[in-house]
Amino acid sequence: MQVGFLGTGRMGKAMAANLLRAGHRVRAWDKSPAALGELKAAGAEIAAGAAETVSGDALISMLPNDQALHEVFIAGDLLRHARPAMVSVNMGTVSLDCVDELVAAHKARNISYVAATVFGRPDVAAAAKLSIMAAGDAAAIDRVQPLFDAMGQRTSRVGLEPRHANIAKIAGNLMVACAIEAIGEAAALLRKYRMSAPDVLDVIITSLFNVPVYQGYGRAITQQQYVPPGFDLVLGMKDVGLALKAGEQANVPLPFASVLRDAFLDAMANGDTDKDWAAIARVAARKAGLQDND
């Protein structure tokens, strides 16, 4: 398939590279030209502008936030250049308001729109083992399924409305953030009692929570390894905000999300903005009076 690809950060670059490996033709664009070098070397065609990405069979967008999508799709009126038979797939994590805006823009141009959010960090994306949650018209999803197969190990269809994929992603990221906070508080408790957090948490996680989220973040937190980030702390803050906003719109109280918001703000106020989102564990440690090496 001929695929346009918008957004080649750590995640997008890995996903686009897997499309190339699977034999698809990729025309990529990013606001930062420096992000395109590796893909060009791997065989991707580099678009001079976003408008050059919408003449193929599909367009995949992996842009970082609502603002970036609005600038490209709405303010830039990207879809006026699009091939009518193209399927547009947004795989980023965005607000429900943004999803609704994108759905309306695609409907106005009679272009198929699919939301397909993903679970997995950049290393998982590079290994083509993402878990993909797709929502939208079933026939449109069928058409781009070969692309999902090249980027992920499993595709789950979570609804007929595109916003369902985004709600699933927001809910999943909220659960991961809650797990990070729980691990951070447990590690602080162990350290305060002069116990080996790496050793004891390994026993606890192996016995009770032997899954990748607890294993990976347990190691990062007990070893205090927050750079380079696999998932930026500021993006974690964004996703918790999305959860709170979605909850407010549907009258769903999310008290843990409110606690997490304050933890992210605390981390950012204390200089952890450029770290992995697991660095919110440092907030629990600071509140316990612990220094980094205690």
C-alpha positions in Angstrom: 0.0 0.0 0.0 1.0 3.6 -0.5 1.0 5.2 3.0 1.3 8.8 4.1 2.8 9.1 7.6 2.5 12.2 9.7 4.7 12.5 12.9 7.9 10.6 13.1 8.9 11.0 16.8 10.2 8.0 18.7 6.9 6.1 18.2 6.1 7.2 14.7 9.6 6.6 13.4 9.5 3.0 14.6 6.0 2.4 13.3 6.8 3.8 9.8 10.0 1.7 9.7 8.0 -1.4 10.2 5.6 -0.5 7.4 8.7 -0.2 5.1 10.0 -3.6 6.3 6.6 -5.1 5.4 6.9 -3.8 1.8 4.6 -0.8 2.0 5.6 2.4 0.4 5.8 5.3 2.9 5.8 9.0 2.3 6.6 10.7 5.6 6.4 14.2 7.0 7.3 15.8 10.3 7.4 19.4 11.5 11.0 18.7 12.4 13.1 17.7 9.4 15.7 16.1 11.7 13.2 13.4 12.6 13.0 12.1 9.1 16.7 11.2 8.4 16.6 7.6 9.6 13.4 6.9 7.6 14.8 8.4 4.5 17.8 6.0 4.9 15.4 3.1 5.3 13.7 3.9 2.0 10.9 6.3 2.9 10.0 9.1 0.6 10.2 12.5 2.4 7.3 14.8 1.8 8.0 18.5 1.5 4.8 19.3 3.3 1.9 17.5 5.0 -0.2 18.0 1.8 2.0 15.5 0.0 1.1 12.7 2.3 -2.6 12.3 1.4 -2.5 11.0 -2.2 -2.1 7.3 -1.3 -4.2 4.5 -0.1 -4.0 5.5 3.6 -2.8 8.2 5.9 -1.5 7.5 9.4 -1.1 10.3 11.8 1.0 9.9 15.0 1.1 13.6 16.0 1.8 14.4 19.7 -1.4 16.3 20.8 -4.6 18.1 19.9 -2.8 21.3 18.9 -0.6 19.6 16.3 -3.6 17.7 14.8 -5.7 20.9 14.6 -2.8 22.8 12.9 -2.4 20.2 10.2 -5.9 18.9 9.6 -8.1 21.9 10.4 -6.1 25.1 10.2 -4.1 23.6 7.3 -7.2 22.1 5.7 -5.1 19.0 4.9 -8.1 17.0 3.6 -8.8 19.2 0.7 -5.7 17.7 -1.0 -6.7 14.1 -0.1 -7.5 11.3 -2.5 -11.2 10.4 -2.0 -10.6 6.7 -1.6 -8.0 7.2 1.1 -8.5 5.9 4.7 -7.3 8.3 7.4 -6.1 6.7 10.6 -5.2 8.7 13.7 -3.1 6.5 16.1 -2.2 9.2 18.6 -3.7 9.9 22.0 -6.0 13.0 21.9 -9.0 14.4 23.6 -12.6 13.5 22.7 -13.2 17.1 21.5 -10.3 16.7 19.0 -11.7 13.3 17.8 -15.1 14.9 17.2 -13.5 17.7 15.3 -11.5 15.3 13.1 -14.6 13.1 12.5 -16.6 16.2 11.3 -13.7 17.3 9.1 -13.4 13.9 7.4 -17.2 13.6 7.0 -17.3 16.9 5.3 -14.8 15.7 2.7 -16.4 12.2 2.5 -13.1 10.5 3.6 -13.1 7.5 5.8 -11.7 8.1 9.3 -10.5 5.4 11.8 -9.1 5.9 15.3 -6.5 3.3 16.2 -4.8 4.0 19.5 -1.8 1.9 20.7 -0.4 0.4 23.8 3.4 0.1 23.9 6.5 2.1 24.3 9.0 2.9 21.5 10.9 -0.4 22.0 7.7 -2.3 21.7 6.8 -0.3 18.5 10.2 -1.0 17.1 9.6 -4.8 17.6 6.2 -4.5 15.9 4.5 -5.7 19.0 2.0 -2.9 19.6 -1.5 -3.7 20.9 -3.8 -1.7 18.6 -7.4 -0.7 19.5 -9.3 0.3 16.4 -12.7 2.0 16.2 -14.8 3.2 13.3 -16.3 1.8 10.1 -15.6 -1.9 9.9 -15.0 -1.8 6.1 -12.5 1.0 6.5 -10.7 -0.9 9.3 -10.5 -4.0 7.0 -8.8 -1.9 4.3 -6.0 -0.8 6.7 -5.7 -4.0 8.6 -2.5 -5.0 6.7 -0.9 -1.8 8.1 -1.9 -2.7 11.6 -0.5 -6.2 11.1 2.8 -4.7 10.1 3.0 -2.5 13.2 1.4 -4.6 16.0 0.9 -8.1 17.3 -2.8 -7.7 18.0 -5.7 -5.5 16.8 -8.8 -5.3 18.8 -11.9 -3.6 17.5 -13.4 -1.6 20.4 -16.4 0.2 18.8 -18.1 1.7 15.7 -17.5 5.3 16.9 -13.9 6.5 16.5 -13.9 8.1 19.9 -14.3 4.7 21.5 -10.6 3.9 20.6 -9.6 7.1 22.3 -11.6 6.4 25.4 -10.0 2.9 25.6 -6.5 4.5 25.4 -7.3 7.1 28.0 -8.6 4.5 30.4 -5.6 2.3 29.8 -3.1 5.0 30.4 -4.9 6.0 33.5 -4.5 2.5 34.8 -0.8 2.5 34.0 -0.3 5.8 35.8 -2.1 4.4 38.8 0.2 1.4 38.8 3.3 3.8 38.6 2.0 5.7 41.6 1.4 2.5 43.6 4.9 1.2 42.8 6.4 4.6 43.8 4.6 4.7 47.1 5.5 1.1 47.9 9.1 1.7 47.0 9.2 4.8 49.3 7.8 2.8 52.2 10.4 0.1 51.8 13.3 2.6 51.5 12.1 4.4 54.6 12.4 1.2 56.5 16.0 0.7 55.1 14.9 -2.3 53.1 16.2 -3.0 49.6 13.4 -1.7 47.3 14.8 -3.5 44.2 15.0 -6.9 46.0 11.7 -6.8 47.9 9.7 -5.2 45.1 10.9 -7.9 42.8 9.5 -10.5 45.1 6.2 -8.7 45.4 5.8 -8.1 41.7 6.8 -11.7 40.8 4.4 -13.0 43.4 1.4 -10.7 42.7 1.8 -8.6 39.6 4.0 -10.5 37.2 3.1 -8.5 34.1 5.1 -6.1 31.9 3.8 -2.9 33.4 4.8 -3.7 36.9 8.0 -5.4 35.9 9.2 -2.6 33.7 8.2 0.3 35.9 9.2 -1.6 39.0 12.8 -1.8 37.7 12.8 1.8 36.6 11.6 3.1 39.9 13.7 1.0 42.2 16.8 1.7 40.2 15.8 5.4 39.8 16.3 5.3 36.0 14.1 7.9 34.4 16.3 9.0 31.5 16.2 8.7 28.6 12.4 8.7 28.8 10.4 6.0 27.1 7.2 8.0 27.6 7.7 11.7 28.5 6.4 12.9 31.8 4.7 15.8 30.1 2.8 13.4 27.9 1.7 11.5 31.1 0.4 14.8 32.5 -1.5 15.4 29.2 -3.1 11.9 29.4 -4.2 12.3 33.0 -5.7 15.6 32.0 -7.6 13.9 29.1 -9.0 11.3 31.6 -10.2 14.0 33.9 -11.8 16.0 31.1 -13.5 12.8 29.7 -14.8 12.0 33.2 -16.1 15.5 33.7 -18.0 15.4 30.4 -19.7 12.2 31.4 -20.1 12.9 35.1 -17.7 10.1 36.1 -15.6 10.9 39.2 -12.0 9.9 38.9 -10.4 10.6 42.3 -7.2 8.7 41.5 -6.7 10.8 38.4 -6.9 14.0 40.5 -4.2 12.6 42.8 -2.1 11.8 39.7 -2.5 15.3 38.3 -1.1 16.7 41.5 1.8 14.2 41.4 2.7 15.2 37.8 2.5 18.9 38.7 4.8 18.3 41.7 7.3 16.4 39.5 7.3 19.2 36.9 7.7 21.9 39.6 10.8 20.0 40.9 12.6 19.8 37.6 11.5 16.4 36.3 9.8 17.6 33.1 12.4 16.0 30.8 12.2 12.6 32.5 10.1 9.5 32.0 6.6 9.6 33.5 7.7 7.0 36.0 9.6 9.9 37.7 6.4 10.7 39.6 7.7 8.1 42.0 10.2 10.7 43.1 7.3 12.7 44.5 6.3 9.9 46.9 10.0 9.6 47.9 10.4 13.4 48.5 7.2 13.4 50.6 8.8 10.7 52.7 11.9 12.7 53.3 14.1 10.5 51.1 17.0 11.6 49.0 17.7 9.9 45.6 20.4 7.6 47.0 18.7 6.7 50.3 
